């Protein structure tokens, strides 16, 4: 769709014509200052590291971003192609997702020069946290000061608004009261918290301002733009206020602009919803370039915890290849918890309760959402992924074997892998971070001084050292295999309940057979598929394997080619 057509779909023809002129002027000015640079497509050599800017905090240096860059150059430059620095803007809560200023770098982290230095060795991914702002953001404060410019930038539903169908991702109030300078009370829409007030995309002036910010991010080197909570951005009375047609048009608009000014830029939508809703953001290949594989984290954990890959295999077998220029963003852990809502329809309510119970048993917390009938359902597991797989008292070698198996499953899936900092560097639950229930996600957001982390990574036989070395080995193998290209094709083989089996590279001359034993018993499998030769080489063990007799020990896997 052309930009003018998208604007017309949002605001009508007359308004669209006016704002299309404004937008085209912005785009033309940007292109004059910044000649388009095609930064290429993703391939099998790509992997994205997800991290906060101060994950390797160093109070002595006073510059966390520079410390992180130096650390990643030392430990990740040969295995990671893109660094997703989680919101590095000034903020008031939610570890960066309550933004108080979109155009500045949080001075506690550094400045724009410190962000751009990463470009010497990595591509960059930025968050566009455009669904909401902090209540301390200038726009909201000026709204409370009765500045007419910002009157339509927030959402203050009238008395006739029908809230009956609104989807709630949190067990928190949808509206909060705020008092303006004259003492008047305003009831403002807050999807996530009182400190996160939703923006009103029905204002074309607001949209133009956000596009100007988007262009700033592209100017500063963002190769991936992650649209945070974008599914909630448009509200209509009597609807779920989720996945509205206008929300899809806004994603299309951001993508269309990004492609015009900086070819190769990718739009990643963060829509933590059931799979069918999630992939709707691909549309016909003209919307999101990548969507998160949200069912993958809980299904992989479920397979290992239950010693049964049936649900994982069934879901994966039903995946359809995304449109030509689109792909999946695969991950298991992130700064957020492990969402379980995407499992609706994939596993029973009993299995959802099982996962929630495992999380609680292993020191985590469970987030709940409100249902329309007044009940609550598990929404998110707040726990480190390694800790979720670990049994109390379990020997280190066994837990690491389960954890690396889980990561290898993720690395084998079609798409681009996203690896959380604490997964690559072998972290566990940070219980002391849980100072209060509202901060439950901090259990997986530990900040570690770089010198301490280096010492642990250089300690032979330590948990961190063992996990990092195994992970690094897998990423180096993956980089050398064209069969792991995001668009090489795939097929799922259902052999035994205890195994997850995927063939990658259907469209390549040389395929990779990835086979996983998710159980605590030894299994023997025979693979009979026309694309699989009788003799295969193990990429992980450097030996020849007969495909008619593959023996896997408990929680063992192999990549065969």
C-alpha positions in Angstrom: 0.0 0.0 0.0 1.1 3.6 -0.7 1.5 5.9 2.3 -1.4 8.1 1.1 -3.7 5.0 1.0 -2.7 4.0 4.5 -3.3 7.4 5.9 -6.7 7.5 4.1 -7.6 4.2 5.8 -6.8 5.7 9.2 -8.2 9.2 8.9 -10.2 9.6 5.7 -9.3 11.1 2.4 -9.4 14.8 3.3 -7.2 14.5 6.4 -4.9 12.0 4.7 -4.1 14.5 1.9 -2.9 17.1 4.4 -0.8 14.8 6.5 0.6 12.9 3.5 2.2 16.2 2.4 3.7 16.7 5.8 5.0 13.2 5.9 6.5 13.3 2.4 8.3 16.5 3.4 9.8 14.7 6.4 10.8 11.7 4.3 12.4 13.8 1.5 14.4 15.8 4.1 15.6 12.6 5.6 16.7 11.1 2.3 18.6 14.3 1.3 20.6 14.1 4.6 21.0 10.3 4.6 21.4 8.6 1.3 19.6 5.2 1.3 21.9 2.3 2.3 20.7 -1.2 1.7 22.0 -3.2 4.6 21.2 -6.6 3.2 19.1 -9.6 4.2 19.4 -11.9 7.1 21.0 -15.3 6.6 22.3 -18.3 8.6 25.2 -16.2 10.0 22.8 -14.0 11.9 21.9 -14.1 15.6 20.4 -11.3 17.7 21.5 -10.8 21.3 18.8 -9.2 23.6 20.3 -7.1 26.4 19.8 -4.1 28.6 22.4 -1.3 28.1 23.7 -1.8 31.7 23.6 -5.6 31.8 27.4 -5.6 32.5 27.1 -2.7 34.9 30.3 -0.9 35.8 29.8 1.9 38.2 33.5 2.7 38.2 33.6 3.6 34.4 30.4 5.6 34.6 29.5 4.5 31.0 27.6 1.2 31.0 27.0 1.2 27.2 30.8 1.4 26.5 31.4 -1.3 29.0 28.8 -3.5 27.4 30.2 -2.9 23.9 33.7 -3.8 25.0 32.4 -7.0 26.7 30.4 -8.1 23.7 33.3 -7.4 21.4 35.4 -9.7 23.5 32.9 -12.5 23.9 30.3 -12.3 21.2 31.6 -10.5 18.1 32.2 -13.8 16.2 28.8 -15.3 17.1 26.3 -12.4 17.3 25.5 -10.2 14.4 22.9 -7.9 15.9 22.6 -6.4 19.4 19.1 -5.5 20.6 19.6 -2.9 23.3 16.4 -2.8 25.2 14.9 0.7 25.8 17.9 2.9 26.6 15.8 6.1 26.9 15.0 8.1 30.1 12.2 6.3 31.9 10.3 6.2 35.2 9.5 2.5 35.6 9.3 -1.0 34.1 13.0 -1.1 33.3 12.8 1.3 30.4 9.3 0.6 29.0 7.8 3.8 30.7 9.6 6.2 28.5 9.9 9.9 29.6 11.7 11.0 26.5 12.0 9.3 23.1 14.8 11.3 21.6 17.4 11.1 24.4 19.6 8.3 25.8 19.3 7.7 29.5 22.3 9.6 30.9 22.9 6.8 33.4 23.8 4.7 30.4 25.7 7.2 28.2 24.7 9.2 25.1 23.9 8.6 21.4 27.6 8.3 20.6 27.8 5.4 23.0 24.9 3.7 21.3 26.4 4.2 17.8 29.7 2.8 18.8 28.2 -0.7 18.7 27.9 -0.2 14.9 31.6 -0.9 14.5 31.0 -4.6 15.2 27.2 -5.2 15.3 23.9 -4.3 13.7 21.5 -2.7 16.1 17.9 -3.2 17.1 15.9 -0.4 18.9 12.5 -0.5 20.7 9.8 1.8 19.5 7.7 1.9 22.7 4.9 3.8 20.9 1.8 2.4 22.5 2.3 4.3 25.8 4.4 6.9 27.5 5.3 7.5 31.1 3.0 9.7 33.1 6.1 11.9 33.7 6.6 12.3 29.9 6.4 16.0 28.8 3.4 15.2 26.5 1.4 13.9 29.4 2.5 16.7 31.8 1.5 19.3 29.2 -1.8 17.6 28.8 -2.4 18.0 32.5 -1.3 21.6 32.1 -4.2 22.0 29.6 -2.0 22.6 26.6 -4.4 22.2 23.7 -1.8 20.6 21.5 -1.8 17.4 23.6 -5.6 17.2 24.2 -6.0 14.5 21.6 -2.8 12.7 22.3 -4.1 10.7 25.2 -7.3 8.5 25.5 -10.0 9.7 27.7 -13.1 7.6 26.9 -16.5 9.2 27.2 -19.4 7.8 29.1 -20.8 5.9 26.1 -17.7 3.9 25.5 -18.4 0.1 25.6 -15.6 -1.6 27.5 -17.3 -5.0 27.7 -15.1 -6.8 25.2 -11.7 -5.1 26.0 -8.9 -7.6 26.3 -6.9 -7.2 29.4 -3.3 -8.4 29.5 -2.9 -7.6 33.2 -5.0 -8.0 36.3 -4.8 -4.2 36.8 -7.3 -1.3 36.2 -7.8 -0.3 32.6 -8.3 3.4 33.5 -6.6 5.6 36.1 -7.5 9.0 37.5 -5.1 12.0 37.0 -5.7 15.5 38.3 -4.9 18.5 36.0 -3.7 22.0 37.1 -7.3 23.1 37.6 -8.2 20.2 39.8 -10.2 18.4 37.2 -10.0 14.6 37.2 -9.3 12.8 33.9 -9.8 9.1 33.5 -7.1 8.0 31.1 -6.5 4.7 29.3 -3.7 2.6 30.8 -3.3 -0.8 29.3 -0.4 -1.9 31.4 0.0 0.3 34.5 -0.8 3.7 36.0 2.7 4.9 35.0 2.1 3.9 31.3 -0.6 6.0 29.7 -1.7 4.9 26.3 -1.2 7.2 23.3 -4.1 8.0 21.0 -3.2 7.1 17.4 -6.4 8.6 16.2 -4.5 11.9 16.3 -2.7 12.4 13.0 -0.5 15.0 14.7 0.7 12.4 17.2 1.4 9.9 14.4 3.5 12.4 12.5 5.5 13.0 15.7 6.1 9.3 16.2 7.2 8.9 12.6 9.7 11.7 13.2 11.1 9.6 16.1 11.1 6.5 14.0 13.3 8.4 11.4 15.6 9.4 14.2 16.1 5.8 15.2 16.9 4.8 11.6 19.4 7.7 11.4 21.1 6.4 14.6 21.6 3.0 13.0 18.7 0.8 13.9 18.5 -2.2 11.5 15.5 -3.7 13.4 12.7 -1.6 14.8 10.8 -3.6 17.5 7.2 -2.3 17.8 6.4 -2.8 21.5 2.8 -3.8 22.3 1.7 -2.6 18.9 -1.5 -4.8 18.9 -3.0 -2.5 21.5 -2.4 0.8 19.7 -6.0 1.5 18.4 -9.1 1.5 20.5 -12.7 1.2 19.4 -15.8 1.0 21.5 -17.4 -2.4 21.7 -14.3 -4.3 20.5 -11.4 -6.1 22.2 -9.2 -3.0 21.4 -6.7 -5.5 20.2 -5.6 -6.3 16.6 -7.8 -3.5 15.2 -7.5 -3.1 11.3 -6.0 0.3 12.0 -3.3 -1.3 14.1 -2.3 -3.3 11.1 -2.3 -0.2 8.9 0.0 1.5 11.3 2.5 -1.4 11.1 2.3 -1.2 7.3 2.9 2.5 7.4 6.0 2.2 9.6 7.4 -0.6 7.3 6.6 1.4 4.2 8.5 4.4 5.5 11.5 2.4 6.8 11.9 0.6 3.5 11.8 3.8 1.6 14.5 5.7 3.6 16.6 2.7 4.6 16.2 -0.5 2.6 17.0 -3.6 4.6 15.4 -2.2 7.8 13.2 -4.8 9.4 10.0 -4.3 11.4 9.5 -6.7 14.3 6.1 -6.8 15.9 5.8 -7.7 19.6 2.4 -9.3 19.8 2.3 -11.9 22.7 -0.9 -13.6 21.5 -2.0 -17.0 20.2 -0.2 -18.1 17.0 -2.9 -17.4 14.4 -3.3 -13.8 15.7 0.4 -13.3 15.9 1.2 -14.3 12.3 -1.7 -12.0 11.1 0.9 -9.3 11.3 2.7 -10.7 8.3 -0.5 -10.1 6.2 0.5 -10.5 2.6 4.2 -9.7 3.2 3.6 -6.0 3.3 3.4 -5.6 7.1 5.8 -7.0 9.7 9.1 -8.4 8.4 9.4 -10.6 11.5 7.1 -11.8 14.3 8.1 -13.4 17.5 7.5 -17.2 17.8 5.7 -16.8 21.1 4.5 -20.5 21.4 8.1 -21.7 21.2 9.4 -20.8 24.7 6.6 -22.5 26.7 6.3 -25.5 24.3 10.0 -26.2 24.5 10.0 -26.0 28.3 6.8 -28.2 28.4 8.4 -30.8 26.2 11.5 -31.1 28.5 9.6 -30.9 31.7 7.1 -33.6 30.5 9.7 -35.7 28.7 7.2 -35.5 25.7 7.6 -33.4 22.6 4.1 -34.2 21.2 2.7 -30.7 21.7 5.8 -29.1 20.3 6.0 -31.3 17.3 2.3 -30.9 16.5 2.5 -27.1 16.6 5.8 -27.0 14.6 4.3 -29.4 12.0 1.4 -27.0 11.5 3.7 -23.9 10.8 3.3 -22.4 7.4 6.2 -20.7 5.6 5.9 -16.9 6.1 5.5 -14.7 3.0 8.6 -14.4 0.8 10.4 -11.5 2.4 9.2 -12.4 6.0 10.5 -14.7 8.7 10.1 -15.7 12.3 12.0 -14.3 15.2 12.8 -17.4 17.4 13.6 -17.0 21.1 13.2 -18.8 24.4 14.0 -16.2 27.0 13.9 -12.4 27.1 13.6 -9.4 29.5 9.9 -10.4 29.9 8.6 -13.6 31.3 7.6 -16.7 29.4 4.2 -15.9 28.0 1.7 -18.8 28.2 -1.3 -17.2 26.6 0.0 -18.3 23.2 -0.5 -21.9 24.3 -4.3 -21.6 24.2 -5.5 -24.3 21.9 -2.1 -26.0 21.8 -2.2 -27.6 25.2 -5.0 -28.3 27.8 -5.8 -26.0 30.7 -4.3 -28.8 32.9 -0.9 -28.4 31.1 -1.1 -24.6 31.5 -1.6 -25.2 35.2 1.3 -27.6 35.2 3.7 -25.1 33.8 2.5 -22.4 36.2 3.1 -24.9 39.1 6.6 -25.8 37.9 7.4 -22.1 37.8 6.3 -21.6 41.3 8.0 -24.7 42.6 11.3 -23.5 41.2 11.3 -20.1 42.7 9.5 -18.0 40.1 6.3 -16.0 40.0 3.2 -16.3 37.8 1.5 -13.3 36.3 -2.3 -13.5 35.8 -4.8 -11.7 33.5 -8.4 -10.9 34.1 -11.0 -12.8 32.0 -14.3 -11.3 30.9 -16.2 -13.7 33.3 -14.3 -12.4 36.3 -11.9 -15.3 36.6 -8.1 -15.2 36.1 -5.7 -17.2 33.9 -1.9 -17.6 33.9 -0.5 -15.0 31.5 3.3 -15.1 32.1 5.9 -17.1 34.0 8.5 -14.9 35.6 11.5 -17.2 35.9 15.0 -17.7 34.4 14.7 -20.3 31.6 17.6 -22.4 33.0 16.0 -22.3 36.5 12.7 -23.5 35.1 14.4 -26.6 33.6 16.5 -27.3 36.7 15.2 -29.8 39.3 16.1 -29.0 42.9 19.4 -30.8 43.8 20.1 -31.8 40.2 23.7 -32.3 39.2 25.1 -29.4 37.1 25.9 -31.5 34.1 22.3 -32.7 33.7 20.7 -29.3 34.0 23.2 -27.8 31.5 22.4 -30.7 29.1 18.7 -29.9 29.3 19.3 -26.2 28.9 21.6 -26.5 25.9 19.2 -28.9 24.3 16.4 -26.3 24.7 18.6 -23.6 23.0 19.5 -26.0 20.2 15.8 -26.6 19.5 15.4 -22.8 19.1 18.5 -22.5 16.9 17.1 -25.2 14.6 13.8 -23.6 13.9 13.2 -21.6 10.7 13.8 -17.9 11.2 16.3 -15.7 13.0 17.4 -16.7 16.5 17.1 -14.2 19.4 19.3 -15.0 22.4 18.8 -13.3 25.7 22.0 -12.1 27.5 21.4 -14.3 30.5 20.9 -17.4 28.4 24.2 -17.0 26.5 26.1 -16.3 29.7 24.5 -18.9 31.9 22.5 -17.0 34.5 19.9 -18.4 37.0 17.1 -16.9 39.0 18.1 -13.6 40.8 15.8 -14.0 43.8 17.2 -11.0 45.6 15.9 -8.8 42.8 12.4 -9.6 43.8 11.9 -6.8 46.3 8.2 -6.7 45.7 5.6 -8.6 43.6 5.2 -5.8 41.1 8.8 -6.3 40.1 8.6 -10.0 39.5 10.2 -9.7 36.0 13.5 -8.6 37.6 14.2 -12.2 38.5 15.6 -12.5 35.0 17.1 -9.0 34.7 20.3 -9.3 36.8 23.0 -6.7 36.3 26.5 -8.2 36.6 29.7 -6.2 36.8 31.8 -7.0 33.7 34.9 -8.0 35.7 32.9 -10.5 37.9 31.2 -12.0 34.8 34.6 -12.3 33.0 36.0 -14.1 36.1 33.1 -16.6 36.1 33.4 -17.2 32.3 37.1 -17.9 32.7 36.6 -20.3 35.6 36.9 -23.8 34.1 33.9 -26.1 35.0 31.7 -23.3 36.2 28.1 -23.1 35.1 28.6 -19.9 33.2 31.7 -21.2 31.4 30.2 -24.5 30.4 27.0 -22.9 29.1 28.8 -20.2 27.2 31.3 -22.5 25.5 28.5 -25.0 24.5 26.3 -22.2 23.2 29.2 -20.6 21.3 30.1 -23.9 19.7 26.5 -24.3 18.4 26.4 -20.7 17.0 29.7 -21.2 15.2 28.4 -24.5 13.6 25.2 -22.8 12.6 26.9 -20.0 10.8 28.6 -22.4 8.5 25.4 -24.3 7.5 23.3 -22.8 4.6 20.6 -25.2 5.7 20.0 -22.9 8.7 19.2 -19.9 6.4 15.8 -18.5 7.6 14.2 -19.3 4.2 15.9 -22.7 3.5 12.7 -24.6 4.2 11.8 -27.1 6.9 9.9 -30.3 7.7 8.9 -31.9 11.0 9.1 -35.6 11.5 7.0 -37.2 14.1 8.9 -40.3 15.3 8.6 -40.9 19.0 6.9 -38.9 21.7 10.3 -38.4 23.3 11.8 -36.9 20.2 11.6 -33.6 18.4 12.9 -33.9 14.8 13.2 -31.2 12.2 14.8 -31.2 8.8 16.3 -27.9 7.7 17.4 -27.0 4.2 14.8 -28.7 1.9 15.8 -26.2 -0.7 19.5 -26.7 -0.3 21.7 -29.4 -1.8 22.7 -30.4 1.7 20.1 -30.7 4.5 20.6 -30.8 8.2 18.7 -33.3 10.4 18.2 -31.9 13.9 17.1 -34.6 16.3 16.4 -34.1 20.0 15.7 -36.5 22.9 13.6 -34.5 25.4 13.3 -37.3 27.8 15.4 -38.7 30.7 15.7 -42.2 29.0 17.9 -43.4 26.1 16.0 -43.6 22.8 16.8 -45.2 19.5 15.2 -43.9 16.3 15.2 -44.7 12.6 14.8 -41.8 10.2 13.3 -42.8 6.8 12.9 -39.8 4.6 13.8 -39.4 1.0 15.9 -36.3 1.8 18.0 -38.0 4.4 21.0 -40.2 3.3 21.8 -43.4 5.1 25.2 -42.1 6.3 25.4 -38.7 7.9 28.1 -36.7 9.6 27.4 -35.3 13.1 28.1 -31.6 13.2 28.3 -31.5 17.0 30.3 -34.7 17.6 32.5 -35.1 14.5 31.6 -38.7 13.7 29.5 -40.6 11.2 26.0 -41.6 12.1 23.7 -44.2 10.4 20.3 -42.6 10.0 18.6 -46.0 10.4 19.9 -46.3 13.9 20.3 -43.0 15.9 20.8 -43.5 19.6 20.4 -40.5 21.9 21.1 -40.5 25.6 18.8 -38.6 28.0 18.4 -35.0 26.9 20.9 -35.5 24.0 20.6 -34.0 20.6 22.5 -33.9 17.3 22.7 -31.9 14.1 23.4 -34.3 11.2 24.4 -33.4 7.7 
